[in-house]
Amino acid sequence: MGEIFSGLPWWVKWIAVPVIALVVFGGLIASVVGFVIGLLFKALVFVALVGGLIYVVRKFTSSSSSRSDW
């Protein structure tokens, strides 16, 4: 791969090729990044909902057991 770029100017290797790669694969990269961010957001919402559920269940079970002591 190095011999392909050996006779070309530096800007071809460091500017033109990455720009072409972004143009060609930009949609794929954006969809992968969007999928990962969406997955992280859904995981965060899941953790928050499960934590809230555990909090509510523990609050009600502890209050009901304290009522039975009366």
C-alpha positions as a printed Julia matrix, in Angstrom:
70×3 Matrix{Float64}:
   0.0    0.0    0.0
   2.9    2.36   0.71
   4.24   2.04  -2.83
   0.92   3.22  -4.23
   1.23   6.6   -2.48
   5.02   6.92  -2.78
   5.06   9.15  -5.87
   2.11  11.33  -4.91
   2.16  14.62  -2.98
   1.5   14.61   0.78
  -1.89  16.27   0.47
  -3.24  13.37  -1.59
  -2.49  10.9    1.19
  -3.57  13.08   4.13
  -6.41  15.19   2.67
  -7.84  13.83  -0.59
  -8.07  10.14   0.32
  -9.8   10.71   3.69
 -12.24  13.17   2.09
 -13.09  10.65  -0.62
 -13.53   7.94   2.03
 -15.9   10.2    3.99
 -17.91  10.97   0.87
 -18.18   7.32  -0.12
 -18.72   5.82   3.35
 -20.27   8.87   5.06
 -23.8    7.49   5.07
 -22.63   4.18   6.47
 -20.55   5.88   9.16
 -23.46   8.17  10.09
 -25.9    5.27  10.31
 -23.52   3.22  12.49
 -22.89   6.18  14.81
 -26.62   6.9   14.97
 -27.35   3.26  15.78
 -24.75   3.2   18.56
 -26.02   6.46  20.08
 -29.62   5.2   19.87
 -28.63   1.94  21.52
 -26.83   3.76  24.34
 -29.85   6.02  24.86
 -32.21   3.03  25.01
 -29.89   1.28  27.48
 -29.83   4.42  29.64
 -33.64   4.65  29.6
 -33.86   0.94  30.46
 -31.51   1.32  33.42
 -33.43   4.39  34.66
 -36.8    2.59  34.39
 -35.55  -0.53  36.16
 -33.95   1.6   38.88
 -37.19   3.53  39.33
 -39.19   0.32  39.49
 -36.86  -1.14  42.13
 -37.09   2.09  44.13
 -40.9    2.15  44.02
 -41.23  -1.55  44.9
 -38.83  -1.24  47.84
 -40.59   1.89  49.08
 -44.02   0.26  49.0
 -42.85  -3.05  50.48
 -41.02  -1.33  53.33
 -44.01   0.92  54.09
 -46.44  -2.02  54.02
 -44.26  -4.06  56.37
 -44.02  -1.12  58.78
 -47.83  -0.8   58.68
 -48.22  -4.46  59.6
 -46.11  -3.88  62.71
 -48.86  -1.53  64.01
